[in-house]
């Protein structure tokens, strides 16, 4: 089913593409007539609306890629808890190190100029072709600030042509009406704008540029007006965690579709404000309130904190909405069961990051662990490495994460574990169940260096 034909597509992709496709020629219509009749009969028997299924499944290339990748992964590894994938479902690509702001919590330590060794345009286009060839359905561009990248629109165009669902994470200051129209034209499906405070002065102080808040908020309005699905992203600190309800109302008033909570990770410039990280009890209260808004807000509420999946079970109603990963959700017990397979931390399992110079890392927040370079290796070679093998095994965890009843839904944030302890398999010190670990780290007041076991694993990884 996943074997490529002369056109570069597998049978399932061609089947979906040609199901009741009005652009087919006479011979093509005859060739696909019987499969189309069989699909229509199956949809009718299942009482599914044919037009809806065509729009959201059969004629939606990213969904087709996701289903194909899932089928290929189950065929390769079997049905596993959590599910292991032959390629990532979701990739975040820091396409440039350059940024027009200087944010205090920047995980990438972005500057006003790009790195000297960033990928060339042709190298970027080749990376997209490689991802599409492995059925990767979802790609998010971040930075730095992706909108300052000179070849960004050309890269977006290649993603559109290869049927990859694209989102853009931006500070919003460059989202003029003209740029928003161009982003939509190039196939961008979702724009996520980061905001640090509902107070303009506090936001500007955090971002390092006066007037940034005003431009960011106008950028959100411009994206909404352009008809692009728009989200507001917030990384809460001890000073701002109590303003969640204000942020939800603010995002709703601006016409946002999504509210995204970004888990604070002390990396990059975030190390300099380590004392502002939420305590486990503060984060638990925040996750409980996020669960409430997931159930009751007009917005889609998502979180990069793996523990959000566990919070949905603990604090949400039995037939309520559940998180199925940091960008997904669904309703009822069936979704809760599904989240055992696809939920929680996806680092190295169903998700990875690409750095501006082509380095592949487990997560954007673990940028100093390179498992391979796209300048030296093909993506499919890099994806199969010893570290990612280990990250797929949630039984291989220490502290409470190793024995937690919710580890299949969460698994703990590997980036926080690594940033605080130097051990990527350690417990997540942000979780309420690891409070003893957090207090111990507070007493020591330092982040450990990479441990010897991790060094051994990384030395065996392809380069």
C-alpha positions as CSV (number, residue, x, y, z in Angstrom):
1,X,0.0,0.0,0.0
2,X,2.9,2.4,0.7
3,X,5.1,1.4,-2.2
4,X,5.7,4.3,-4.5
5,X,4.6,4.3,-8.2
6,X,6.1,6.1,-11.1
7,X,4.3,9.3,-10.1
8,X,5.9,9.2,-6.6
9,X,2.6,8.3,-4.9
10,X,1.5,5.1,-3.2
11,X,-1.7,3.2,-4.1
12,X,-3.6,4.6,-1.1
13,X,-2.7,8.2,-2.1
14,X,-3.9,7.6,-5.7
15,X,-7.1,5.9,-4.5
16,X,-8.0,8.8,-2.3
17,X,-7.0,11.4,-4.9
18,X,-9.1,9.8,-7.6
19,X,-12.2,9.0,-5.6
20,X,-15.0,10.9,-7.5
21,X,-12.4,13.3,-8.8
22,X,-14.2,15.5,-11.5
23,X,-10.9,16.2,-13.2
24,X,-10.4,12.6,-14.3
25,X,-10.3,11.8,-18.0
26,X,-12.7,9.3,-19.6
27,X,-10.2,6.4,-19.2
28,X,-9.3,7.4,-15.7
29,X,-13.0,7.5,-14.7
30,X,-13.5,4.0,-15.9
31,X,-10.3,2.7,-14.2
32,X,-11.3,4.2,-10.8
33,X,-15.1,3.6,-11.1
34,X,-15.2,0.3,-9.2
35,X,-13.0,1.4,-6.3
36,X,-15.1,4.6,-6.1
37,X,-18.4,2.6,-6.0
38,X,-16.9,0.4,-3.2
39,X,-15.9,3.4,-1.1
40,X,-19.3,5.1,-1.6
41,X,-21.0,1.9,-0.5
42,X,-18.8,1.7,2.6
43,X,-19.5,5.3,3.6
44,X,-23.2,4.8,3.2
45,X,-23.2,1.6,5.3
46,X,-21.2,3.5,8.0
47,X,-23.6,6.4,7.7
48,X,-20.9,8.9,6.9
49,X,-21.5,12.0,4.8
50,X,-19.7,11.5,1.5
51,X,-19.1,15.1,0.8
52,X,-17.6,15.7,4.3
53,X,-15.4,12.7,3.9
54,X,-14.1,13.8,0.5
55,X,-13.3,17.3,1.9
56,X,-11.6,16.2,5.1
57,X,-10.2,12.8,4.1
58,X,-10.0,11.6,0.5
59,X,-9.2,15.0,-1.0
60,X,-7.1,16.3,1.9
61,X,-3.5,15.2,1.2
62,X,-2.1,15.8,4.8
63,X,-4.8,13.5,6.2
64,X,-4.1,10.9,3.6
65,X,-0.4,11.1,4.4
66,X,-1.1,10.7,8.1
67,X,-3.2,7.6,7.6
68,X,-0.6,6.1,5.2
69,X,2.2,6.8,7.7
70,X,0.1,5.3,10.5
71,X,-0.6,2.2,8.5
72,X,3.1,1.8,7.5
73,X,4.2,2.3,11.1
74,X,1.8,-0.4,12.5
75,X,2.9,-2.7,9.7
76,X,6.5,-2.1,10.7
77,X,6.4,-2.0,14.5
78,X,2.9,-3.5,15.3
79,X,0.4,-1.6,17.5
80,X,2.6,-0.3,20.3
81,X,1.9,1.8,23.4
82,X,2.8,4.5,22.7
83,X,2.7,4.1,18.9
84,X,6.1,4.2,17.3
85,X,6.4,5.7,13.8
86,X,8.6,5.1,10.8
87,X,8.7,8.8,10.3
88,X,7.5,11.8,12.3
89,X,3.9,12.8,12.1
90,X,5.0,16.4,12.9
91,X,8.2,18.3,12.3
92,X,9.1,21.7,13.7
93,X,11.7,23.4,11.5
94,X,13.6,26.4,12.8
95,X,14.2,27.7,9.4
96,X,16.4,30.6,10.4
97,X,18.2,31.9,13.5
98,X,17.5,35.5,12.6
99,X,14.8,37.4,14.5
100,X,13.7,41.0,14.7
101,X,13.1,40.8,18.5
102,X,15.2,39.8,21.5
103,X,12.8,37.8,23.8
104,X,14.0,36.9,27.3
105,X,12.8,33.3,27.1
106,X,13.9,32.5,23.5
107,X,14.7,28.8,23.4
108,X,16.7,29.2,20.2
109,X,18.8,32.1,21.5
110,X,17.9,33.9,18.2
111,X,19.8,37.0,17.1
112,X,19.2,39.7,14.4
113,X,21.3,37.9,11.8
114,X,21.1,34.4,10.3
115,X,23.7,31.8,11.0
116,X,26.5,31.6,8.5
117,X,25.9,27.9,7.8
118,X,22.1,27.9,7.4
119,X,20.7,25.6,4.6
120,X,20.6,27.0,1.1
121,X,17.3,27.3,-0.7
122,X,18.0,24.2,-2.8
123,X,18.9,22.2,0.3
124,X,15.7,23.4,2.0
125,X,13.6,22.3,-1.0
126,X,15.3,18.9,-1.0
127,X,14.5,18.5,2.7
128,X,10.8,19.1,2.0
129,X,10.9,16.5,-0.8
130,X,12.5,14.0,1.7
131,X,9.8,14.6,4.3
132,X,7.0,14.2,1.7
133,X,8.7,11.0,0.5
134,X,8.4,9.6,4.0
135,X,4.7,10.6,4.3
136,X,5.3,13.4,6.9
137,X,1.9,15.2,7.0
138,X,2.5,18.2,9.2
139,X,5.3,20.7,9.2
140,X,5.6,23.8,11.4
141,X,8.0,26.6,10.6
142,X,9.6,28.5,13.5
143,X,12.8,30.3,14.1
144,X,14.1,32.8,14.9
145,X,11.4,34.6,13.0
146,X,10.5,32.6,9.9
147,X,9.0,35.7,8.1
148,X,12.5,37.3,7.8
149,X,13.8,34.3,5.8
150,X,14.3,35.5,2.2
151,X,13.4,32.2,0.5
152,X,10.4,31.5,2.9
153,X,7.7,31.8,0.3
154,X,9.5,29.5,-2.1
155,X,9.8,26.9,0.6
156,X,6.1,27.3,1.5
157,X,5.2,26.8,-2.2
158,X,7.1,23.5,-2.3
159,X,5.2,22.3,0.8
160,X,1.9,23.2,-0.8
161,X,2.9,21.3,-4.0
162,X,3.9,18.2,-1.9
163,X,0.6,18.1,0.1
164,X,2.1,19.0,3.5
165,X,0.0,20.8,6.0
166,X,2.0,23.9,7.0
167,X,1.8,26.1,10.1
168,X,3.9,29.1,10.9
169,X,4.9,30.2,14.5
170,X,5.7,33.9,14.5
171,X,6.0,36.8,16.9
172,X,3.3,38.5,14.7
173,X,5.1,41.9,14.3
174,X,5.6,41.3,10.5
175,X,2.1,40.0,9.8
176,X,1.0,42.8,7.5
177,X,-2.2,42.4,5.5
178,X,0.0,41.8,2.4
179,X,2.1,39.1,4.1
180,X,-1.0,37.4,5.4
181,X,-2.6,37.3,1.9
182,X,0.7,35.8,0.6
183,X,0.8,33.2,3.4
184,X,-2.7,32.1,2.6
185,X,-1.9,32.0,-1.1
186,X,1.1,29.7,-0.4
187,X,-1.1,27.3,1.4
188,X,-0.4,28.1,5.1
189,X,-3.2,26.6,7.1
190,X,-2.5,27.9,10.6
191,X,-0.6,30.9,12.1
192,X,0.4,30.8,15.7
193,X,1.4,34.2,17.3
194,X,3.2,34.4,20.6
195,X,2.1,36.9,23.2
196,X,3.7,37.3,26.7
197,X,1.2,39.6,28.4
198,X,-2.2,41.2,28.0
199,X,-0.4,44.3,29.3
200,X,1.5,46.1,26.4
201,X,4.3,47.4,28.6
202,X,5.0,43.9,30.1
203,X,5.0,42.2,26.7
204,X,7.4,44.9,25.2
205,X,9.8,44.5,28.2
206,X,9.9,40.8,27.7
207,X,10.3,41.0,24.0
208,X,13.0,43.7,24.2
209,X,11.4,46.1,21.7
210,X,9.1,49.0,22.4
211,X,5.8,48.9,20.5
212,X,6.1,45.1,19.8
213,X,2.7,44.3,21.5
214,X,0.8,46.8,19.3
215,X,2.3,45.3,16.2
216,X,1.8,41.7,17.3
217,X,-1.9,42.3,18.2
218,X,-2.4,44.0,14.8
219,X,-0.7,41.0,13.2
220,X,-3.2,38.7,14.8
221,X,-6.1,40.8,13.5
222,X,-4.6,40.8,10.1
223,X,-4.2,37.0,10.0
224,X,-7.8,36.5,11.2
225,X,-9.1,39.0,8.6
226,X,-7.2,37.1,5.9
227,X,-9.1,34.0,6.7
228,X,-6.2,32.1,8.2
229,X,-6.8,29.9,11.2
230,X,-5.0,31.8,13.9
231,X,-3.8,30.9,17.4
232,X,-2.4,32.7,20.3
233,X,0.6,31.1,22.0
234,X,1.6,31.9,25.6
235,X,4.6,30.7,27.7
236,X,3.5,31.4,31.3
237,X,6.0,32.3,34.1
238,X,5.4,32.7,37.8
239,X,4.5,36.3,37.2
240,X,1.9,35.6,34.5
241,X,0.3,32.2,35.3
242,X,-2.6,33.8,37.1
243,X,-3.6,35.7,33.9
244,X,-4.7,32.6,31.9
245,X,-8.4,33.6,32.1
246,X,-7.6,37.1,30.8
247,X,-5.6,35.6,27.9
248,X,-8.5,33.3,26.9
249,X,-10.9,36.2,26.8
250,X,-8.3,38.3,24.9
251,X,-7.7,35.6,22.3
252,X,-11.5,35.1,21.9
253,X,-12.0,38.9,21.4
254,X,-9.3,39.0,18.7
255,X,-11.0,36.2,16.8
256,X,-8.4,33.5,17.4
257,X,-9.4,29.9,16.8
258,X,-6.8,28.3,19.1
259,X,-5.1,29.0,22.4
260,X,-1.7,27.3,22.8
261,X,0.1,27.0,26.1
262,X,3.8,26.6,25.7
263,X,5.6,24.8,28.5
264,X,8.5,26.8,29.9
265,X,11.8,25.0,29.1
266,X,15.0,26.5,30.6
267,X,17.1,26.5,27.4
268,X,18.6,29.2,25.3
269,X,18.0,32.6,26.9
270,X,15.4,30.8,29.1
271,X,18.3,29.7,31.3
272,X,18.7,33.3,32.4
273,X,15.2,33.5,33.8
274,X,15.2,30.0,35.4
275,X,13.8,31.5,38.7
276,X,10.6,32.4,36.8
277,X,9.7,28.8,35.9
278,X,6.5,27.5,37.5
279,X,6.7,25.3,40.5
280,X,5.0,21.9,40.1
281,X,2.0,23.1,42.1
282,X,1.7,26.2,40.0
283,X,1.9,24.2,36.8
284,X,-0.7,21.7,38.1
285,X,-3.2,24.6,38.8
286,X,-2.5,26.0,35.3
287,X,-3.1,22.6,33.7
288,X,-6.4,22.2,35.7
289,X,-7.6,25.6,34.5
290,X,-6.5,24.8,30.9
291,X,-8.6,21.6,31.1
292,X,-11.6,23.7,32.2
293,X,-11.2,26.0,29.2
294,X,-10.7,23.0,26.9
295,X,-14.2,21.9,27.9
296,X,-16.0,25.3,28.0
297,X,-14.1,27.8,25.8
298,X,-15.0,28.6,22.2
299,X,-11.3,28.2,21.5
300,X,-9.4,25.0,20.8
301,X,-7.0,24.7,23.8
302,X,-3.7,22.9,23.3
303,X,-0.5,22.6,25.2
304,X,3.1,21.5,24.6
305,X,3.1,20.1,28.2
306,X,2.7,16.3,27.9
307,X,1.1,16.3,31.3
308,X,-1.9,18.1,29.8
309,X,-3.1,14.7,28.5
310,X,-3.0,13.4,32.1
311,X,-4.8,16.5,33.4
312,X,-7.6,16.0,31.0
313,X,-8.3,12.6,32.5
314,X,-7.9,13.8,36.1
315,X,-9.9,17.0,35.9
316,X,-12.1,16.6,32.8
317,X,-15.5,15.0,32.5
318,X,-15.7,11.3,31.5
319,X,-17.2,12.1,28.1
320,X,-15.4,15.4,27.7
321,X,-12.7,16.6,25.5
322,X,-9.2,14.9,25.8
323,X,-5.8,16.0,24.5
324,X,-4.3,13.5,22.0
325,X,-0.9,15.2,21.8
326,X,0.1,18.8,22.0
327,X,-1.9,19.8,18.9
328,X,-4.8,17.3,18.9
329,X,-8.0,16.7,20.8
330,X,-11.1,14.6,20.7
331,X,-14.2,13.8,22.7
332,X,-15.2,10.8,24.8
333,X,-13.7,7.6,26.1
334,X,-12.6,6.4,22.6
335,X,-10.4,9.5,22.4
336,X,-9.0,8.8,25.8
337,X,-8.1,5.3,24.6
338,X,-6.5,6.7,21.4
339,X,-4.4,9.1,23.5
340,X,-2.6,6.1,25.0
341,X,-1.2,5.4,21.6
342,X,-0.5,8.8,20.2
343,X,-0.5,11.2,23.2
344,X,2.2,12.5,25.5
345,X,5.7,13.5,24.6
346,X,6.5,12.7,21.0
347,X,10.1,13.6,21.0
348,X,12.0,11.1,18.8
349,X,8.8,9.0,18.5
350,X,6.4,10.9,16.3
351,X,8.0,14.3,16.3
352,X,11.5,15.9,15.8
353,X,13.0,19.2,15.0
354,X,15.2,20.6,12.2
355,X,17.7,23.3,13.0
356,X,18.6,26.2,10.6
357,X,21.8,24.4,9.5
358,X,20.0,21.1,8.8
359,X,20.8,19.4,12.1
360,X,18.1,17.0,13.3
361,X,17.3,17.1,17.0
362,X,14.8,15.3,19.2
363,X,12.9,18.5,19.9
364,X,13.3,22.3,19.4
365,X,14.0,22.5,23.1
366,X,16.8,19.9,22.9
367,X,18.8,21.7,20.2
368,X,22.3,20.7,21.5
369,X,21.7,16.9,20.8
370,X,22.2,16.3,17.1
371,X,21.3,12.9,15.9
372,X,22.3,13.6,12.3
373,X,22.7,16.3,9.7
374,X,20.6,16.6,6.5
375,X,23.7,17.8,4.8
376,X,25.4,14.4,5.3
377,X,22.5,11.9,5.6
378,X,19.0,11.3,4.2
379,X,16.2,11.9,6.6
380,X,15.1,8.3,6.7
381,X,18.6,7.3,7.8
382,X,18.7,9.9,10.6
383,X,15.3,9.0,12.0
384,X,16.5,5.5,12.9
385,X,19.0,6.1,15.6
386,X,19.7,4.7,19.1
387,X,18.5,7.8,21.0
388,X,15.1,7.8,19.3
389,X,14.8,4.0,20.0
390,X,15.2,4.9,23.7
391,X,12.8,7.7,23.6
392,X,10.1,5.4,22.3
393,X,10.3,3.3,25.4
394,X,8.5,5.0,28.3
395,X,9.3,2.2,30.6
396,X,12.9,3.5,30.5
397,X,12.2,6.5,32.8
398,X,13.4,7.3,36.3
399,X,11.7,9.2,39.2
400,X,7.9,9.0,39.2
401,X,7.7,9.1,35.4
402,X,8.9,5.5,35.4
403,X,6.1,4.2,37.5
404,X,3.3,6.7,36.8
405,X,-0.1,5.2,36.0
406,X,-0.5,8.0,33.3
407,X,2.8,7.4,31.6
408,X,1.1,6.2,28.4
409,X,-0.8,9.5,28.2
410,X,2.1,11.7,29.2
411,X,5.6,10.2,29.5
412,X,6.9,13.5,31.0
413,X,8.6,16.3,29.0
414,X,11.9,15.0,27.8
415,X,13.2,18.5,27.2
416,X,12.6,19.6,30.8
417,X,14.1,16.4,32.1
418,X,17.2,17.0,30.1
419,X,17.5,20.7,30.7
420,X,17.3,20.3,34.5
421,X,19.2,17.1,35.0
422,X,21.3,16.3,31.9
423,X,19.5,12.9,31.7
424,X,17.0,12.7,28.9
425,X,15.3,9.7,30.6
426,X,14.9,11.4,34.0
427,X,11.6,12.4,35.5
428,X,9.9,15.6,34.4
429,X,10.6,18.1,37.3
430,X,7.6,20.2,36.3
431,X,5.1,17.5,37.3
432,X,3.2,17.5,40.6
433,X,4.1,13.8,41.0
434,X,7.8,14.7,40.9
435,X,7.7,17.4,43.6
436,X,10.4,15.7,45.6
437,X,12.6,15.8,42.6
438,X,11.9,19.5,42.1
439,X,12.7,20.3,45.7
440,X,16.0,18.4,45.4
441,X,16.9,20.4,42.3
442,X,16.0,23.6,44.0
443,X,18.4,22.8,46.9
444,X,21.2,22.1,44.4
445,X,20.4,25.1,42.3
446,X,22.2,23.9,39.2
447,X,21.6,22.1,36.0
448,X,23.7,18.9,35.6
449,X,25.9,18.2,32.6
450,X,25.0,15.4,30.1
451,X,25.5,12.1,31.7
452,X,27.8,9.4,30.5
453,X,25.1,7.0,29.4
454,X,23.6,9.6,27.0
455,X,27.1,10.4,25.6
456,X,27.5,6.7,24.8
457,X,24.1,6.6,23.0
458,X,24.9,9.7,21.0
459,X,28.3,8.4,19.9
460,X,26.5,5.5,18.3
461,X,24.0,7.7,16.4
462,X,24.5,8.2,12.6
463,X,26.3,11.4,11.6
